C-alpha cells in the first residue's frame, strides 16, 4: 500500500490524498441516509463540486423497486466529460448515501469513493490532454437501501447503453488494502489484460477472490450494471476494521488515510489508460488465473491449470522414483511422514475451531458486533496462528527430535497436489496455488539430485509460499469473519508443510514450540486486555418503540442479546421474550431477530391514513389500489402479506419490481416490500388478487427519530455505545392491520375510481434536471 504522510502532498497535476480528505470531511460531517435533510445537502455539494470542474451536471430522480424488495425515490448525480471519438464510454461510479438506522457518517462507505473520483477527475482535467472516450461520472443514491440509484440509471437513463466499462469504488471497512474484484458476465481475460496494461502501482487481487465472488450473492452497484445492463467492470474496496462498517464509527477519525491513498493509486492510472483504450477489448469468453505480489500482477489462462497440475505430479513422481532408486527414500518412511503432518494439520484446525467457540462463551459480548469481527480480532488471528505453529513444531519434535529427512517432505507436497487437483476441477480461480508447490517440489528435487542441504537456497525457494499463500491466513478471517479462524489455522499448517525443509531442520523444535506457545498466550492476554468497550470501540445496542394500533398497546423492543445499562433503563432488569411479531418479520443482513420486549407508555403518535382508492372485481380478479399517507415525518414503510395471498401485476408508486418476469409477484415469506420514504410522499400500491383470496396485510410505519422525538425523553448513549447497524433502530414504529373498506367494493366488471384524494397524486416519472 502507499504510505501517506502530511509532507507527501502532491502537485495539482497528481492525485492528492489531502485534497480528497477535504471532500470526505464535508460529505461525512453528519449522517446522510436517503430521505434525510443532510442527504439533500450532500447531493447539492457534489453537484456544485462537479460544476466547479466545468462539467455540465444533472440530477436524475425516480422510483425503483429492486430485487431486494426495497422501494425508494433516488436522486442520482451525473456528469460527462466528452472524448474526441465516438465509442463506448468509461463510467466512474460511487454512491453518496450513508447507511440508515445506525448514525453512520459514511466516511469510508462511501465518501472515500466519491472523493477518490472527484480528486482524480480534477487531476485528470488539469492536464487538459485530449482523450478518446467519453467519461461519465455517476454518484448513485440509495445503494445502501437496495442498489436503487444504480437500478434507476441502468434501466431509465439513455447514457447507460453507451457504457463500455465501469470502475466502482467502495468500502466494507475503514482500513486495509483496497482489493480489486471484477464483475463479469462471461470471461475475465480481456479485463485482466487491460488491467495489467494500465499498470497500477499497488495492485492487490487474485482470481480466487474472483471465483468466490462470482459464487456469492453480490451486492454492489456494479452488480446491477452487470445484470441489468450487461456492463462489466472493476470493484475496488478496502475491508479491514470491518467492525466499523455501517456504524457511527464510520467517520473521519477511523478512516485509514493509506487506504484512501490506495484507492487513488488505482484510479489515476486506470483513468489515463481506459480513457484512451478500446473498451470493447475488455469483453472475453475466456477466464484467466491472476494474482498479485508486491509491485507485480501475474496472469495466465485457466486452460493452463490442469497441464500445470499434471506437470507438477509428473515431476513429483519422478523425484520419488529417483529417490527410491538412489535409496534416499523408502515407502515405509514416506508413509510415516504423513503422521506428523496430518496430525499437526488436524490438531491445529480442531483446536482453533473449538477454541474460538470457547472464547465466545468466555466473552459473550463479542456477539454484540453482528459482522463477526471483534475489535481485538487481529490479536485472536495472531494468537491462533501462533498456536498452530506451536502445534506443528510440537508434532515434528515428537516424531523427529533432530533433523527431518527427505522422506518427511513427501506428505506435504502430496497433500498440496491433492488440494490443487480439487481446485483444478472445482475452483480454477485458485489455480495459482500450484506455483508454491512447484517451488516446494524443486526443494525436494534438488536434495534428491544432489543430497545437499543448502539453507539459503531453501529460503529463496520458500519466498513464493510466503508471498502467495501466507497472506490468506489473515485475509480469510478479515473477509469472512472470525468464525473462519480454523481455516487460517489449517492454512498455517499447510504453509508449515511447504516450509518443512527449513523449519523441520530446526534442531530445538521443542523449544520453538514452547516459544510460539508463549507468544500465542501473550496475544490471548492482549486480546483479553482489549476485550472491553471504550470510546471509538463502542458496544452496539438497539431500541425501538413499537405501538400496536390494533391492540392499543406499546412496547420497547430490542435486537440485543446482552442488555447494557442503557437498554435496561427501558426494558428493565428482567425483560420478557418477544411475542406477537411473527406477522412482520423484518429483513436483517445477519438474520437478526428481536430478542426482548417490555411494556412502554402510550404516546399520542399520529397514525398513517390508509385509503382504498380502488377496490373492484372483474373476471374473478379483485383489483386494489391502496394509498398509505403519513401524518408525521416518517422514514420507512414495511408491508407484509399472508403467504397464501397470491399477488398479480403489483406496482408501487407507479413502478414494477425490476425482477418481475411474470404477472405473479414472487416473494419469500410475508414481506411484500420496504418503502424508504423521501419528502414524506405516500405509498400507493396497486395489485390484483383472486376473489377467493382472503385479504390479509399488515403495515409497519417507522420514523428514525426516537432519540430526538419530542414525545420521548430519551437518555443519550454513553460514549462507549453506538446504535446497532443493519437493523431497524432508534425508531418510533406503528404496527397496523391494513383493512379494506367494505363499501368501496364495486360490482363485477366495474372499475372503481377514487373519489377523494387527501393529496394530489404523486408523480412517478423519472425527472432529469439539466440546469447548471
N, C-alpha and C positions, 0 to 999 in steps of 0.2 A: 504494500500500500504506500501511496505517497505520504510523506511526513510533513505536515504543515506547521509552520511557526509564524509568529507575528511579523518577523523580519522577511518572510518569504513571499511578500505580496508581489503581484505581477503587474506589468505594464498594461495599458488599455488594449493592446492587441492580443492579450492572452486571457485565459480564464482566471479569475481571481476568486479564491475561496472567501476572502474578506468581503468582497462586494456581494457575493452570493449570500453570505451570512446576514447582510443588511436586509435583504429581501425576507429571509426566514424570520428575522426579528419582527418585522412588520406583520407578516402573514400570521405568525403564531402568537401574537400578543394575547389573544383570547381564543377560547373555543369557537369554532365557526362551522358547525354542522349545518347541513342543508335545512333551510327554513328558519335559521336563526338570524337575528339582526346583524351579527358580526359577519355572517356568511355573505351578506349583500355588500358589506364594506370591503371584504377581501376581493370579491368579484370586481368591484369598481376600481380597486387599487391595481389589480392585474391588468385590467383593460387600459388604465392610464399608463402603466409602465410600457405596454406594447405600443401605445400611441407615441410615447416619448421616443421609442426606437424608430419612429417614422413609418409604422405599419398600419394599414387600414385594419380596423378591428371590429368584430361584430359579436353580438350575443345571439345565441340560439336557445329559445325556450320551447318546452313542450313536455307532454306527459309520455311516460313509458311504463309498461307493466312487464318486468323482466322475469326470467325463469327462476329467479329467487322468490317469486311471488310478491315482489315489492313494487308498489306504485308510487311515483312522485313526479313533481314538475321540476325538471332540471334546467339549469342555466349554464350552458357551455360558453367558453370564451375562445374565439377563433381569430387567427390572423394568418396572412400568407405572404411569403417572400417570393417574388417572381424570378424564375430562371430564364436563361437565354434560349432554351429549346423547349419544344412541345414533347412531353413524355410523362412518365409516371412521376408522381410527387413523393417526397420524403416527408413523413409525419413525425413530429416531436410531440410526445404525449406525456401528460401527468394529470393527476386530479388535484383539485384545490380544496375540497371539503374535508373536514375533520370528522372523526368518529363521534356519533351521538352517544348519549347516556352517561359517559364517563368523564366529562370535563377535559377531554383530550385537547391539547393545543395544536396537535398535528405538526410539530416542528420537523420531525423526521418523516412521518406519514401524513401529508406528502409535500409539505412546504419545501423540503430538501429537493425533491424532484422538480418542482416548479421553479425554484431558484436556480437550479442547475441549468435548466433550459433558458431562463431569462438572461443569465450571465453569459452562457455560451453563445446565444444569438447576438447579444451585444458585441462580444469579441469578434464574432464572425462578420458582422456588418461593418465593424470598424475597419477591416481590411479593404472593403469596397472592391473585392475581386468579383469578376464575372463567374457565375456558376451555371451549370446546365439545367438542373432540376429545380422545379418549384419546391419550396419548403413550407409545409403547413404546420402551424403551431396550434395545438389544441389543449386547453386546460379544461378537463371534464368535471362535471358536477356529479354528486350522488354516487360516487364509486363505492363509498362505504355502505350505502344502503342496498345496492344490488347491481352495480355497474350501469346505472340508469343513464348517466350522461353519455357514456360511450355508446350505449344502445341507441340513444336518440340520434347521435351523429351518424352512426353507421347506417341506420335504417331510413333516415329522413333528410340527410344533407347531401346535396349533389356532389360535393367535393369527395365524398367517401369513395366514389367509383374511380377516382383519379389517383388513389394512393397505391404506391408500389411496395412500400416498406415502412414499418413503424418502429420507432425507438421509444420505449416506455421506461420511465424512471420511477421507482417505487422504494418502499422501505417496510420491513416487518419487524423492526427493532430500532435501536438507536446507536449502534456501533458495529464494528467489524468490517471486513472487506465487502465490497459490492460484487455480488455474483452475477454472472451473465447467464440467463436462461432464454432459450429460443421457444417461440410459438410457431409451429409449422403444421400445415395440413398434410403434407407429404414428406419428402426427404429434406435433410438439412444440409446437403453437400454444398449447394450454392451459397447458403448463409455462412457456412464455415469458411469457405474460400474467401468470400468478401470480407468477413470479419478479420481474417488473418492478413488480408491485403491492406486493411485500414490501419493495422499495426498499433493498437492501443498500448500504452507503456506498461500498464499493470493489469493484464488480463487474468481473471480468476474464474475458471469454469471447467467443467468436464462433461462428457457425454453420459456419464452415469446419472448425473442430475437431470440431464435432458430426458433420458429414458424413463426415470421415475416420475418426473414431472408430467410426462405425457400419459402416464397411467393413472395419475391422481386427478380428482376434480379440480380444475383450475379456476381461479377467481381473481384475475386482474383484468383491467380494462382491455388489455391486448387480447385476452381470450375472446371477447365479444367481436373484435375486429377479425380474428381468425375464423370464428364460427359463423358469424352473420355476413361478413364481407369478403371472406377468403383472402384476407390481408394478413401476411405473416410479419414477424418482427422479432426484436430483441427486448427482453425484460432485463433491467438492471436493478438490483435491490441488495441492501445490507440487512442482516437478520440477527446479529448478535444483540445481547441485552434485550432479549425478546420479552422479558417481563415488563418493559415499559410500553410495549405495543398497545395502542388504543387506550392508554391510561392518561391520567392527569400528569404523569411524569414524561410524556412525550412533549418535552419543552426544550427551550434553548440550552438550559443547564445540562441536560442529559444527552444532547446530540453530540456525537463524536465528530470533531472537525475533520479528522483524517478520512472518515467515511464519506463526508461531503466532498472533500478533495478528490477521493477516488471516483466518485460519480463524474466530476468534471474531467478527470483524466480519460474517461471513456468517451464522453460526448464530443469533445473538441476534435480528436482525430476522426471519429466516425462521421461527424457533420461535414468536415472538409472532404472526406472521401466520398460519402454517399450523395453529396450534393452534386457530384460530377459523374458518378458511376452509372452504368446501365442497370437499373433496378430490376430489369427482367432476368438478369443473371442470378438473382437470389433464389429463383424458383428451381426446384430439382425434385426428382423422384428417388434419388439415391441418398442414403444416410452415411455419415462419416462418424468414426470414433474421433474424439478430440479430448485434450486435457492441457492444462497449463502448469508450468513450473515457473519459478521466478524469471520474469522477463522473456518468457518463451510461450508459444502457443503451437502445439503439435497436433497433427491430424492425419488420418488415413481412412480408407473406405471400410465400411462394415464387412465387405467381402473378403477382407484380409484376416478377419478374426479367426475363422476356422483353420485356414492354412497356417497361421502363426501358432495356433494351438497344436496342430499336427507336428510341425517342425520342432516345437518345444518337447513334445512327447518323444519324438524320434531321438533328439539329442540326449534326453534324459535316459532313455532305454539303452542307447549306445554306450553312454558312460557307465551305466550299471553293468552291462555285459563285459565291458573293458575292465572295470574294477574287479569283477569276479575272476576274469581270466588272469589278471595280474595279482590275484589273491589279496587284493586290498579290501574287498568287500566279501561278505558272506551272507547268505539268505537269512540265517538264524539271527545274526546281529542286526541286519537291516530291519527285520520284524520286531526285534527288541526295541529298536529306536522309536517305534510308534507308541510305546507305553508312556514314556515321559512327556512326549509332545501332546498326545491326545489327553493324557491326564491333566497337564497344565491348561490345555485349551478348554476342556470341560469344566474343570475346577474354577478357573477364572470367571467363566460365564455364569456358572451356578452361584458362586459366592457373590457376584455383583448383582445378579437378578434378585436373590433373596435378601442381600444386604441392603439394597435400595428399599425394599418393602419394609424391612426393619426400621430403616431411617424414617420412613413415612409414619410408622407407628410411634416412634420416639418424638417426632416433630409434627404433630397433626396440623400445625399452622401452615405447612407447605401446601396443603390443599386449597388455601385461600387464593393462590395465584393460579387462575384457570388454565393458563397457557402451558403449564407443566415444566417451567424452568424457574428455579428459585434464585434469589439474589446472590446466594453463595454457591450457585450451580457450578461455577468454574472450579471451586475448591473440591466439590464432590467428583468432578471429572478427574482432577489430578489425583485425588485420594484413591479412587477405584482403579485408575490406570496404574499407579504405583503399586497398589496391592496386587494387580495382575502380574506385573513384572516380578514382584517378590515371589509369587506362586511359581512362575516359570523357573526362576533361579533355584527355588526350593526343590522342585521335581528333578531338575538336572543335577543338583547337588546330591540328592538321594541316590540316583541311579549312576551318576558319573562324577564322583567327588573330584577327580582330576580332569584332564582334558578329554573332550569327546573325540570320536573318530569319524571318518567319512561315512561310515555306516549310519550314524545318527542323523545325518543331514538328508538322508533319503526320504524319511517320513514327511518333513515339512514341504519339500518340493513336490512330492506325490500328492499331498492334500491340496496344495495350491493348484496343481494341474487339474485335479478333480473339480475344484471351485471354478476354474476357468472353463472347464468343459460345460458345466451348468450355465455359466454366463454366455457361452457361445450359442447356446440353443434357446435361451430364455431372456437374456438381458444384455444384448450385444453392445449397448452403450457403455458397459463396464469392461469392454474388451481390452482397454489399455492396461488393466491389471496384470496382463500376461508379461508386460515388459520387466517389472521387478523379478518375476520368476525366471526370465531369461538370464538376468544378471546373477541370480542365485545359482542357476544351473552352470553358468560359466565358472563361479567359485568352485562348485563341486567338480566340474570337469578339469579345471586347472590342477586341482590336487590329484585327481586320478591320473592325469597325464604326467605330472612331474613329481608327485609325492612330496611337494614342498608347501609349507605353510608360510605365507607372506602376509603379515597383519595389515600392512599399508594397502596392498592390493585388495584385500578383503574389505577394508574400509571404503575404498573407492567404489568397489562393486556393490556396496550397501547403500550408496547415495540414492539410487532410484527408489528403493524401498522407503527411505526417509522423505523423499520429495513427493512421491506419488501416492503412497498408501497411508503413511503416518498422519497426514492432515485430516483424514476421515475420522480418526479416533476422536478428535474434538468436534468435527463438523456434524457428525451424526446426532449427538445429544443436543447440540445447539439448534439444529434444524428440526429435529423430531421430538425433542423433549427429553428430560432425564429418565423417563421410563425406558429409553432405549440404551441406557448406560451399559447393560450387559453386552450389547453389540460392540461397544467400544472395548470392553474387556476381552471379548473373543478376538477382535481385530488386533489388539495389543499382543496377544499370544501368537497370532498368526505372523505378525511382524517379527516377533522374537524368533520364530522358526526360521525366517528368511535371513535373519542376522546371526544365526547359530554358529557359523564358522568363526565369528568374532566373539560373541557373548558366551558361547558354550566353552570357549577355551580359557575363560577366566578361572584361575586356579582356585580362588577362595569364593566359590559360588554360594556357599552357605553364608558367608559374611555379607556378600552382596544382597542376598535375600533378606537378611536381617536389616541391612541398611535401607533397602527400599520399603520394608515393612514399617520401619520407624518413620520414614518420610511420609508414608501413607497415613500413619496415625497422626502425624503433625498436621496434615491437611484436614483430617477429620476434626481435630481440635480447632483449627482455624474456622472450619465450617460451623462448628458449634458456637464459637465466639461471635460469628456473623449471622446467627440464626434469628435474632430478634429484629423487630421492626424499628425503623427510625425515619426521620425526615429524609426524603429522597429515596428511601427504600421502604415504601409505605405498605401497610396492610390494606387490602381492598375489602370493602363491605358494601352492603346493598340494603335499600329500604324503599318500599313502595306503599303508598296509602291507597287502598282499594275500597271503593264504595260500590256495593251491590244495590243497584236501583230496584231490582225485583224484590229483594227482601228488606230493603231499607236498613242494612247493616254495613258497618265499616270495619276494616281490618288493617293492621300493619302486617306486611309480609316481606320475607327476605329470601335470598338465594343462599345465604351464608350457612356453612356447616359449623363454623366456630364463631359464636357470637362474642362480641367485644363490649366494652363499657358503653360505647355509643349506641349500638343496636339494642343492647339490653335496656337502655333508657326507655325505649318504645315497646320492645317485645317482652320485657320483664325477665326475671331470672330463670323462669321455667316456662318458656313459651310452648304452645301446643303444636302438634304436627298439622300441616296444612291439609285442608279438605275442601272439596266443592269446586275446584278449578279444573276438573277434568275436561270440561267443555270448552276451555280456552287455553289449549296448550301453546305456549309461546315458543318461537324458534330461538335457539341459542347455539352459537358456533360450537360450543363444547357440551351441548346437550344438558345444560344446567337446568335444574328444576327448582321451583320454590320449595323451601325446607321447613320454615317455621312461620307461625302466624299468632297474632294476638288481637284482641278486640281494640278498636280505635274509636275515638269520639266522632260523632256525626258532625259534618261540616256542611254548610249551605253552598254546595257546588252546583253551578248551573249545568244541567244535563243537556245533551245534544237533542236536537229536534229531528225526528225520523218521519219523513213524508213518503207515502206510497204514491208517487206521481202517476203511475200506471199500473193497473192490476187487471189483466184481461185474459180471456180464454178463447182459443181458436184451434180447432182440429186437435183436441186432446193435449194441447200445449198451453201452459199458463205463462204469459209474458209479464214480467215485473220490471218496473223502473223505480228505484228507491233512491231518495236523496237524504243524506245524513249531514246535517248542518251543525257546526259547533256554536255554542253560545258562551264560550270562553276561549281564551287563547290556548289552542291545543297543538300538539306536535305529531300525534300518531293515532291512526285507527287500525285496529286489528279486527278482521271479520272472520267469523267461524261459522261453519255449517255442518249439520249432521252428515256423517259419511254416506248415509243412504240417499241423500239428496244428489241426484244427477243433474248438473247444470249444463245448459247448452248456450252457445253464442254469447258468452259473457263479455261485457265491456265495462270498463271502469273509467270514468271521466272521459269517455269517448274513444278509448284505445283498447285494443285486444291484447291478450297475452302474446309475447313475442314467439313463444314456442308452441302456440296453439295450431296444431295441424289438422284438427277436425272440429266439428261442431261441439263435441263433448269436451267439457273443461276437465282436464286430468289434474288430479291433486293427490297428495298423500296426507291422510288423516283429516282432521277437522278444519285446518286452516285454509281459508279461501284466499286472502291476501292481506298484506300490511300496507297501509297508505300513510306515507310520511307527508305531513301537511305543510304547504307553503302558502303564505299570505292568508291563512285561515280559510282557504277555499273548501267548500263542501265536497263530499264524496258522492258521486252519482253512479249507482250500479244498475246495469241492465242485463237481463238474462231470461232464459226460458227454463221451466221445469215441467215435468209431466203432471197432468191434472191429478193423477193418483198419488203423487208425492206429497207427503206432509211437510209443510214449510216449517223449518226449524233453524234459525240463525241467531247468533249472538254477536254483540259488539263490545269491544274494549276500547274506550277512548282515553288517551293518556296525554298529559302535559308534563314536560320535563322541568317543572318549576317548584318541586316540593320544598327546596331549600330557600326559595325566595318568595313563595306564595304568602300573601298577607293573611290568609285564613289560618296559617300554621305558625307556631313559634318554635322553630327548629334550632337545636343546638348545633353549632358548626363542628365539623370533624376536627379532631386533633391533627397536628401537623404530621403525625406518623400514620395517618389514614388517608384513603382516597376512595372514590366511587369504583365499584367493580365494573370492569368493561364487559362487553359482549352480551349484556343482558339489559332488560328494561330496568332502569334505576333512577333514584331520586325523582320519582314520578307520582303524580296525582292521577289515579285511574278510576274510571267508572265502567262497571260491568252492567250490561243491559241486554235483555232479550229484544230482538227486532220483531215486532208484532205487526202483522198486516192489518189494515183497516177493512173490516168485512164489507162495509157498504161500498167500497171502491171497486169490488169485483163486478165486471160487466158481463153482459150476456154473451153467448158464443158468437164468434165472428165479428165482435165489436172491439175495436182497439180504443181503449180509454186514453184520454189525454189529461194531463194535469190541469186542474182548474185554478190553483193558486200557487204562485211562486213567492217565497219569502225574499228571495234574492233573484237577480237576473241569472239566466242560465250561464254557466261558466264556459268560456272559450277553451277549446282543447286543441285548436290547430297550432302547429309549430309557428313560432314567431321569430323572424330574423330581423334584428335591428342592425342596420349598417351605418348608422350615423356615427361620426367620429366625435 
